[in-house]
């Protein structure tokens, strides 16, 4: 069986992104307090923080 990875893309608004960041930061702090590894949570937190905003389509350009 071939090992393949599947990438998922989700669309969230600014509020939802902040909620995700808070939850992941809390989970990371919990792992630190319990002396558990934090690499996976930290990597995911950075992905959420660095996620680029979706570009808006320029409707005026289409009308020309």
C-alpha positions as CSV (number, residue, x, y, z in Angstrom):
1,X,0.0,0.0,0.0
2,X,1.4,3.4,-1.0
3,X,1.6,6.0,1.7
4,X,0.2,9.3,0.4
5,X,-0.7,12.5,2.2
6,X,-3.8,14.4,1.6
7,X,-3.9,18.2,2.0
8,X,-7.1,19.8,3.3
9,X,-8.1,23.4,2.8
10,X,-10.6,25.1,5.1
11,X,-12.0,28.6,4.9
12,X,-12.4,30.5,8.1
13,X,-13.2,34.1,8.8
14,X,-11.0,36.3,11.1
15,X,-12.9,35.4,14.2
16,X,-12.7,31.7,13.6
17,X,-8.9,32.0,12.9
18,X,-8.5,33.8,16.3
19,X,-10.5,31.0,18.0
20,X,-8.3,28.3,16.4
21,X,-5.1,30.2,17.5
22,X,-6.4,30.5,21.1
23,X,-7.4,26.8,21.3
24,X,-4.0,25.6,19.8
25,X,-2.1,28.0,22.1
26,X,-3.9,26.7,25.1
27,X,-3.3,23.1,24.0
28,X,0.4,23.9,23.5
29,X,0.6,25.4,27.0
30,X,-1.1,22.3,28.5
31,X,1.4,20.1,26.8
32,X,4.3,22.2,28.2
33,X,2.8,22.0,31.7
34,X,2.5,18.2,31.4
35,X,6.0,18.0,29.9
36,X,4.7,16.4,26.7
37,X,6.0,17.1,23.2
38,X,4.7,20.3,21.6
39,X,6.1,20.0,18.1
40,X,2.9,18.9,16.3
41,X,0.7,21.5,18.1
42,X,3.3,24.2,17.5
43,X,3.5,23.4,13.8
44,X,-0.2,23.5,13.4
45,X,-0.4,26.8,15.3
46,X,2.1,28.3,13.0
47,X,0.2,27.2,9.9
48,X,-3.0,28.8,11.3
49,X,-1.1,32.0,12.1
50,X,0.7,32.2,8.7
51,X,-2.4,31.2,6.6
52,X,-2.7,33.7,3.8
53,X,-6.0,35.5,3.4
54,X,-8.1,34.5,0.4
55,X,-7.8,37.0,-2.5
56,X,-11.0,38.8,-3.3
57,X,-12.0,38.7,-7.0
58,X,-11.9,42.0,-8.7
59,X,-15.4,42.3,-10.0
60,X,-14.8,45.8,-11.5
61,X,-12.2,44.3,-13.8
62,X,-14.7,41.8,-15.2
63,X,-17.2,44.5,-16.0
64,X,-14.8,46.3,-18.3
